[in-house]
Amino acid sequence: MPEPSIRLTKIWEDVDFYEVQMEFKGNDCNVYIDFHTTNDELEELRKGIIDFSNSKTN
């Protein structure tokens, strides 16, 4: 069985504005979320994901 995962796919872009599809895959379901974002928000998301993956709490 594949491991749970998160995938980001760029659907559309302007100079500094993006439409992104975020896909969450779990053991029992998949979730797809389309949203609009900027470079600054994507950088903040990247840092948050790194911090989350490096945390040692349950």
PyMOL Python script that loads the backbone (N, CA, C, O; Angstrom):
from pymol import cmd

cmd.read_pdbstr("""\
ATOM      1  N   MET A   1       0.848  -1.176   0.000  1.00  0.00           N
ATOM      2  CA  MET A   1       0.000   0.000   0.000  1.00  0.00           C
ATOM      3  C   MET A   1       0.894   1.240   0.000  1.00  0.00           C
ATOM      4  O   MET A   1       1.857   1.293   0.765  1.00  0.00           O
ATOM      5  N   PRO A   2       0.600   2.245  -0.842  1.00  0.00           N
ATOM      6  CA  PRO A   2       1.427   3.454  -0.891  1.00  0.00           C
ATOM      7  C   PRO A   2       1.318   4.259   0.403  1.00  0.00           C
ATOM      8  O   PRO A   2       0.302   4.215   1.097  1.00  0.00           O
ATOM      9  N   GLU A   3       2.365   4.981   0.706  1.00  0.00           N
ATOM     10  CA  GLU A   3       2.405   5.835   1.884  1.00  0.00           C
ATOM     11  C   GLU A   3       1.544   7.083   1.655  1.00  0.00           C
ATOM     12  O   GLU A   3       1.411   7.530   0.516  1.00  0.00           O
ATOM     13  N   PRO A   4       0.961   7.649   2.709  1.00  0.00           N
ATOM     14  CA  PRO A   4       0.246   8.921   2.578  1.00  0.00           C
ATOM     15  C   PRO A   4       1.185   9.997   2.029  1.00  0.00           C
ATOM     16  O   PRO A   4       2.388   9.971   2.291  1.00  0.00           O
ATOM     17  N   SER A   5       0.630  10.939   1.269  1.00  0.00           N
ATOM     18  CA  SER A   5       1.471  11.963   0.654  1.00  0.00           C
ATOM     19  C   SER A   5       0.700  13.256   0.428  1.00  0.00           C
ATOM     20  O   SER A   5      -0.528  13.294   0.502  1.00  0.00           O
ATOM     21  N   ILE A   6       1.457  14.317   0.150  1.00  0.00           N
ATOM     22  CA  ILE A   6       0.915  15.622  -0.234  1.00  0.00           C
ATOM     23  C   ILE A   6       1.594  16.010  -1.538  1.00  0.00           C
ATOM     24  O   ILE A   6       2.813  15.905  -1.665  1.00  0.00           O
ATOM     25  N   ARG A   7       0.795  16.462  -2.514  1.00  0.00           N
ATOM     26  CA  ARG A   7       1.358  16.896  -3.785  1.00  0.00           C
ATOM     27  C   ARG A   7       0.756  18.242  -4.158  1.00  0.00           C
ATOM     28  O   ARG A   7      -0.450  18.445  -4.019  1.00  0.00           O
ATOM     29  N   LEU A   8       1.593  19.166  -4.631  1.00  0.00           N
ATOM     30  CA  LEU A   8       1.148  20.457  -5.141  1.00  0.00           C
ATOM     31  C   LEU A   8       1.371  20.491  -6.643  1.00  0.00           C
ATOM     32  O   LEU A   8       2.450  20.147  -7.125  1.00  0.00           O
ATOM     33  N   THR A   9       0.342  20.908  -7.387  1.00  0.00           N
ATOM     34  CA  THR A   9       0.433  21.019  -8.835  1.00  0.00           C
ATOM     35  C   THR A   9       0.009  22.415  -9.248  1.00  0.00           C
ATOM     36  O   THR A   9      -1.079  22.871  -8.896  1.00  0.00           O
ATOM     37  N   LYS A  10       0.874  23.098 -10.001  1.00  0.00           N
ATOM     38  CA  LYS A  10       0.539  24.435 -10.494  1.00  0.00           C
ATOM     39  C   LYS A  10      -0.405  24.287 -11.683  1.00  0.00           C
ATOM     40  O   LYS A  10      -0.071  23.624 -12.665  1.00  0.00           O
ATOM     41  N   ILE A  11      -1.587  24.905 -11.596  1.00  0.00           N
ATOM     42  CA  ILE A  11      -2.582  24.816 -12.661  1.00  0.00           C
ATOM     43  C   ILE A  11      -2.473  26.017 -13.600  1.00  0.00           C
ATOM     44  O   ILE A  11      -2.577  25.883 -14.820  1.00  0.00           O
ATOM     45  N   TRP A  12      -2.264  27.185 -13.009  1.00  0.00           N
ATOM     46  CA  TRP A  12      -2.249  28.427 -13.780  1.00  0.00           C
ATOM     47  C   TRP A  12      -1.326  29.401 -13.078  1.00  0.00           C
ATOM     48  O   TRP A  12      -1.231  29.372 -11.851  1.00  0.00           O
ATOM     49  N   GLU A  13      -0.636  30.270 -13.821  1.00  0.00           N
ATOM     50  CA  GLU A  13       0.217  31.269 -13.194  1.00  0.00           C
ATOM     51  C   GLU A  13       0.166  32.593 -13.928  1.00  0.00           C
ATOM     52  O   GLU A  13      -0.055  32.653 -15.137  1.00  0.00           O
ATOM     53  N   ASP A  14       0.379  33.654 -13.159  1.00  0.00           N
ATOM     54  CA  ASP A  14       0.553  35.007 -13.667  1.00  0.00           C
ATOM     55  C   ASP A  14       1.952  35.422 -13.210  1.00  0.00           C
ATOM     56  O   ASP A  14       2.763  34.559 -12.874  1.00  0.00           O
ATOM     57  N   VAL A  15       2.250  36.709 -13.190  1.00  0.00           N
ATOM     58  CA  VAL A  15       3.583  37.162 -12.802  1.00  0.00           C
ATOM     59  C   VAL A  15       3.953  36.663 -11.405  1.00  0.00           C
ATOM     60  O   VAL A  15       5.037  36.108 -11.220  1.00  0.00           O
ATOM     61  N   ASP A  16       3.078  36.849 -10.426  1.00  0.00           N
ATOM     62  CA  ASP A  16       3.366  36.373  -9.064  1.00  0.00           C
ATOM     63  C   ASP A  16       2.122  35.825  -8.379  1.00  0.00           C
ATOM     64  O   ASP A  16       2.012  35.880  -7.155  1.00  0.00           O
ATOM     65  N   PHE A  17       1.199  35.306  -9.149  1.00  0.00           N
ATOM     66  CA  PHE A  17      -0.059  34.779  -8.633  1.00  0.00           C
ATOM     67  C   PHE A  17      -0.292  33.416  -9.260  1.00  0.00           C
ATOM     68  O   PHE A  17      -0.115  33.254 -10.467  1.00  0.00           O
ATOM     69  N   TYR A  18      -0.685  32.434  -8.462  1.00  0.00           N
ATOM     70  CA  TYR A  18      -0.821  31.060  -8.939  1.00  0.00           C
ATOM     71  C   TYR A  18      -2.156  30.455  -8.555  1.00  0.00           C
ATOM     72  O   TYR A  18      -2.731  30.788  -7.518  1.00  0.00           O
ATOM     73  N   GLU A  19      -2.639  29.566  -9.401  1.00  0.00           N
ATOM     74  CA  GLU A  19      -3.715  28.658  -9.002  1.00  0.00           C
ATOM     75  C   GLU A  19      -3.051  27.302  -8.809  1.00  0.00           C
ATOM     76  O   GLU A  19      -2.367  26.802  -9.702  1.00  0.00           O
ATOM     77  N   VAL A  20      -3.255  26.717  -7.648  1.00  0.00           N
ATOM     78  CA  VAL A  20      -2.562  25.496  -7.260  1.00  0.00           C
ATOM     79  C   VAL A  20      -3.589  24.453  -6.852  1.00  0.00           C
ATOM     80  O   VAL A  20      -4.605  24.776  -6.237  1.00  0.00           O
ATOM     81  N   GLN A  21      -3.322  23.207  -7.195  1.00  0.00           N
ATOM     82  CA  GLN A  21      -4.129  22.100  -6.689  1.00  0.00           C
ATOM     83  C   GLN A  21      -3.280  21.335  -5.680  1.00  0.00           C
ATOM     84  O   GLN A  21      -2.177  20.888  -5.994  1.00  0.00           O
ATOM     85  N   MET A  22      -3.804  21.191  -4.468  1.00  0.00           N
ATOM     86  CA  MET A  22      -3.131  20.429  -3.427  1.00  0.00           C
ATOM     87  C   MET A  22      -3.852  19.090  -3.306  1.00  0.00           C
ATOM     88  O   MET A  22      -5.074  19.046  -3.161  1.00  0.00           O
ATOM     89  N   GLU A  23      -3.097  18.014  -3.366  1.00  0.00           N
ATOM     90  CA  GLU A  23      -3.654  16.667  -3.273  1.00  0.00           C
ATOM     91  C   GLU A  23      -3.111  15.992  -2.019  1.00  0.00           C
ATOM     92  O   GLU A  23      -1.898  15.869  -1.844  1.00  0.00           O
ATOM     93  N   PHE A  24      -4.009  15.561  -1.159  1.00  0.00           N
ATOM     94  CA  PHE A  24      -3.646  14.800   0.038  1.00  0.00           C
ATOM     95  C   PHE A  24      -4.078  13.365  -0.196  1.00  0.00           C
ATOM     96  O   PHE A  24      -5.247  13.108  -0.484  1.00  0.00           O
ATOM     97  N   LYS A  25      -3.149  12.428  -0.074  1.00  0.00           N
ATOM     98  CA  LYS A  25      -3.482  11.012  -0.203  1.00  0.00           C
ATOM     99  C   LYS A  25      -3.268  10.353   1.152  1.00  0.00           C
ATOM    100  O   LYS A  25      -2.192  10.447   1.742  1.00  0.00           O
ATOM    101  N   GLY A  26      -4.300   9.693   1.627  1.00  0.00           N
ATOM    102  CA  GLY A  26      -4.219   8.949   2.876  1.00  0.00           C
ATOM    103  C   GLY A  26      -4.439   7.479   2.619  1.00  0.00           C
ATOM    104  O   GLY A  26      -4.525   7.038   1.473  1.00  0.00           O
ATOM    105  N   ASN A  27      -4.529   6.730   3.689  1.00  0.00           N
ATOM    106  CA  ASN A  27      -4.760   5.290   3.551  1.00  0.00           C
ATOM    107  C   ASN A  27      -6.169   4.990   3.061  1.00  0.00           C
ATOM    108  O   ASN A  27      -6.375   4.005   2.352  1.00  0.00           O
ATOM    109  N   ASP A  28      -7.148   5.827   3.428  1.00  0.00           N
ATOM    110  CA  ASP A  28      -8.543   5.534   3.113  1.00  0.00           C
ATOM    111  C   ASP A  28      -9.219   6.550   2.199  1.00  0.00           C
ATOM    112  O   ASP A  28     -10.353   6.330   1.772  1.00  0.00           O
ATOM    113  N   CYS A  29      -8.539   7.673   1.886  1.00  0.00           N
ATOM    114  CA  CYS A  29      -9.199   8.673   1.037  1.00  0.00           C
ATOM    115  C   CYS A  29      -8.175   9.583   0.373  1.00  0.00           C
ATOM    116  O   CYS A  29      -7.011   9.629   0.770  1.00  0.00           O
ATOM    117  N   ASN A  30      -8.633  10.305  -0.647  1.00  0.00           N
ATOM    118  CA  ASN A  30      -7.861  11.344  -1.321  1.00  0.00           C
ATOM    119  C   ASN A  30      -8.662  12.636  -1.268  1.00  0.00           C
ATOM    120  O   ASN A  30      -9.886  12.622  -1.398  1.00  0.00           O
ATOM    121  N   VAL A  31      -7.962  13.761  -1.074  1.00  0.00           N
ATOM    122  CA  VAL A  31      -8.611  15.069  -1.044  1.00  0.00           C
ATOM    123  C   VAL A  31      -7.880  15.972  -2.024  1.00  0.00           C
ATOM    124  O   VAL A  31      -6.651  16.025  -2.034  1.00  0.00           O
ATOM    125  N   TYR A  32      -8.653  16.690  -2.857  1.00  0.00           N
ATOM    126  CA  TYR A  32      -8.101  17.647  -3.807  1.00  0.00           C
ATOM    127  C   TYR A  32      -8.657  19.026  -3.472  1.00  0.00           C
ATOM    128  O   TYR A  32      -9.871  19.198  -3.366  1.00  0.00           O
ATOM    129  N   ILE A  33      -7.765  20.019  -3.303  1.00  0.00           N
ATOM    130  CA  ILE A  33      -8.169  21.383  -2.974  1.00  0.00           C
ATOM    131  C   ILE A  33      -7.506  22.320  -3.972  1.00  0.00           C
ATOM    132  O   ILE A  33      -6.280  22.328  -4.086  1.00  0.00           O
ATOM    133  N   ASP A  34      -8.293  23.110  -4.699  1.00  0.00           N
ATOM    134  CA  ASP A  34      -7.770  24.138  -5.593  1.00  0.00           C
ATOM    135  C   ASP A  34      -7.796  25.471  -4.856  1.00  0.00           C
ATOM    136  O   ASP A  34      -8.795  25.809  -4.222  1.00  0.00           O
ATOM    137  N   PHE A  35      -6.689  26.241  -4.935  1.00  0.00           N
ATOM    138  CA  PHE A  35      -6.651  27.545  -4.287  1.00  0.00           C
ATOM    139  C   PHE A  35      -5.729  28.477  -5.057  1.00  0.00           C
ATOM    140  O   PHE A  35      -4.919  28.041  -5.874  1.00  0.00           O
ATOM    141  N   HIS A  36      -5.868  29.771  -4.781  1.00  0.00           N
ATOM    142  CA  HIS A  36      -5.037  30.810  -5.388  1.00  0.00           C
ATOM    143  C   HIS A  36      -4.057  31.307  -4.345  1.00  0.00           C
ATOM    144  O   HIS A  36      -4.412  31.440  -3.174  1.00  0.00           O
ATOM    145  N   THR A  37      -2.819  31.585  -4.757  1.00  0.00           N
ATOM    146  CA  THR A  37      -1.785  31.974  -3.811  1.00  0.00           C
ATOM    147  C   THR A  37      -0.741  32.854  -4.490  1.00  0.00           C
ATOM    148  O   THR A  37      -0.778  33.056  -5.704  1.00  0.00           O
ATOM    149  N   THR A  38       0.183  33.371  -3.698  1.00  0.00           N
ATOM    150  CA  THR A  38       1.283  34.207  -4.192  1.00  0.00           C
ATOM    151  C   THR A  38       2.613  33.549  -3.844  1.00  0.00           C
ATOM    152  O   THR A  38       2.654  32.554  -3.119  1.00  0.00           O
ATOM    153  N   ASN A  39       3.695  34.111  -4.365  1.00  0.00           N
ATOM    154  CA  ASN A  39       5.032  33.590  -4.046  1.00  0.00           C
ATOM    155  C   ASN A  39       5.298  33.610  -2.543  1.00  0.00           C
ATOM    156  O   ASN A  39       5.825  32.643  -1.993  1.00  0.00           O
ATOM    157  N   ASP A  40       4.935  34.706  -1.875  1.00  0.00           N
ATOM    158  CA  ASP A  40       5.174  34.822  -0.434  1.00  0.00           C
ATOM    159  C   ASP A  40       4.398  33.759   0.349  1.00  0.00           C
ATOM    160  O   ASP A  40       4.939  33.159   1.278  1.00  0.00           O
ATOM    161  N   GLU A  41       3.138  33.523  -0.019  1.00  0.00           N
ATOM    162  CA  GLU A  41       2.337  32.507   0.668  1.00  0.00           C
ATOM    163  C   GLU A  41       2.876  31.109   0.417  1.00  0.00           C
ATOM    164  O   GLU A  41       2.850  30.272   1.318  1.00  0.00           O
ATOM    165  N   LEU A  42       3.369  30.837  -0.798  1.00  0.00           N
ATOM    166  CA  LEU A  42       3.952  29.528  -1.085  1.00  0.00           C
ATOM    167  C   LEU A  42       5.230  29.314  -0.276  1.00  0.00           C
ATOM    168  O   LEU A  42       5.490  28.201   0.180  1.00  0.00           O
ATOM    169  N   GLU A  43       6.020  30.355  -0.096  1.00  0.00           N
ATOM    170  CA  GLU A  43       7.235  30.241   0.718  1.00  0.00           C
ATOM    171  C   GLU A  43       6.878  29.973   2.177  1.00  0.00           C
ATOM    172  O   GLU A  43       7.528  29.159   2.833  1.00  0.00           O
ATOM    173  N   GLU A  44       5.858  30.646   2.686  1.00  0.00           N
ATOM    174  CA  GLU A  44       5.400  30.417   4.050  1.00  0.00           C
ATOM    175  C   GLU A  44       4.890  28.978   4.219  1.00  0.00           C
ATOM    176  O   GLU A  44       5.157  28.342   5.237  1.00  0.00           O
ATOM    177  N   LEU A  45       4.158  28.469   3.224  1.00  0.00           N
ATOM    178  CA  LEU A  45       3.679  27.092   3.258  1.00  0.00           C
ATOM    179  C   LEU A  45       4.844  26.109   3.258  1.00  0.00           C
ATOM    180  O   LEU A  45       4.833  25.132   4.006  1.00  0.00           O
ATOM    181  N   ARG A  46       5.842  26.362   2.427  1.00  0.00           N
ATOM    182  CA  ARG A  46       7.022  25.494   2.350  1.00  0.00           C
ATOM    183  C   ARG A  46       7.718  25.411   3.707  1.00  0.00           C
ATOM    184  O   ARG A  46       8.063  24.325   4.174  1.00  0.00           O
ATOM    185  N   LYS A  47       7.920  26.565   4.330  1.00  0.00           N
ATOM    186  CA  LYS A  47       8.571  26.589   5.641  1.00  0.00           C
ATOM    187  C   LYS A  47       7.724  25.862   6.689  1.00  0.00           C
ATOM    188  O   LYS A  47       8.265  25.150   7.535  1.00  0.00           O
ATOM    189  N   GLY A  48       6.411  26.035   6.639  1.00  0.00           N
ATOM    190  CA  GLY A  48       5.533  25.357   7.584  1.00  0.00           C
ATOM    191  C   GLY A  48       5.575  23.848   7.426  1.00  0.00           C
ATOM    192  O   GLY A  48       5.570  23.121   8.419  1.00  0.00           O
ATOM    193  N   ILE A  49       5.617  23.367   6.187  1.00  0.00           N
ATOM    194  CA  ILE A  49       5.695  21.921   5.942  1.00  0.00           C
ATOM    195  C   ILE A  49       7.022  21.373   6.458  1.00  0.00           C
ATOM    196  O   ILE A  49       7.056  20.296   7.052  1.00  0.00           O
ATOM    197  N   ILE A  50       8.116  22.107   6.236  1.00  0.00           N
ATOM    198  CA  ILE A  50       9.426  21.667   6.741  1.00  0.00           C
ATOM    199  C   ILE A  50       9.418  21.621   8.264  1.00  0.00           C
ATOM    200  O   ILE A  50       9.891  20.651   8.855  1.00  0.00           O
ATOM    201  N   ASP A  51       8.885  22.663   8.908  1.00  0.00           N
ATOM    202  CA  ASP A  51       8.815  22.695  10.371  1.00  0.00           C
ATOM    203  C   ASP A  51       7.966  21.534  10.897  1.00  0.00           C
ATOM    204  O   ASP A  51       8.339  20.883  11.873  1.00  0.00           O
ATOM    205  N   PHE A  52       6.841  21.279  10.259  1.00  0.00           N
ATOM    206  CA  PHE A  52       5.962  20.189  10.668  1.00  0.00           C
ATOM    207  C   PHE A  52       6.657  18.844  10.545  1.00  0.00           C
ATOM    208  O   PHE A  52       6.575  18.007  11.444  1.00  0.00           O
ATOM    209  N   SER A  53       7.339  18.644   9.429  1.00  0.00           N
ATOM    210  CA  SER A  53       7.996  17.337   9.213  1.00  0.00           C
ATOM    211  C   SER A  53       9.187  17.134  10.140  1.00  0.00           C
ATOM    212  O   SER A  53       9.582  15.997  10.401  1.00  0.00           O
ATOM    213  N   ASN A  54       9.762  18.220  10.639  1.00  0.00           N
ATOM    214  CA  ASN A  54      10.900  18.109  11.552  1.00  0.00           C
ATOM    215  C   ASN A  54      10.482  18.070  13.025  1.00  0.00           C
ATOM    216  O   ASN A  54      11.325  17.859  13.897  1.00  0.00           O
ATOM    217  N   SER A  55       9.186  18.271  13.313  1.00  0.00           N
ATOM    218  CA  SER A  55       8.746  18.254  14.706  1.00  0.00           C
ATOM    219  C   SER A  55       8.755  16.830  15.243  1.00  0.00           C
ATOM    220  O   SER A  55       8.536  15.870  14.505  1.00  0.00           O
ATOM    221  N   LYS A  56       9.010  16.712  16.537  1.00  0.00           N
ATOM    222  CA  LYS A  56       9.103  15.387  17.136  1.00  0.00           C
ATOM    223  C   LYS A  56       7.946  15.119  18.083  1.00  0.00           C
ATOM    224  O   LYS A  56       7.996  14.169  18.864  1.00  0.00           O
ATOM    225  N   THR A  57       6.898  15.948  18.024  1.00  0.00           N
ATOM    226  CA  THR A  57       5.733  15.719  18.890  1.00  0.00           C
ATOM    227  C   THR A  57       4.695  14.889  18.166  1.00  0.00           C
ATOM    228  O   THR A  57       4.704  14.805  16.937  1.00  0.00           O
ATOM    229  N   ASN A  58       3.812  14.282  18.912  1.00  0.00           N
ATOM    230  CA  ASN A  58       2.744  13.466  18.322  1.00  0.00           C
ATOM    231  C   ASN A  58       1.511  14.299  18.082  1.00  0.00           C
ATOM    232  O   ASN A  58       0.505  13.786  17.590  1.00  0.00           O
TER     233      ASN A  58
END
""", "prot")
cmd.dss("prot")
cmd.show_as("cartoon", "prot")
cmd.util.cbc("prot")
cmd.orient("prot")
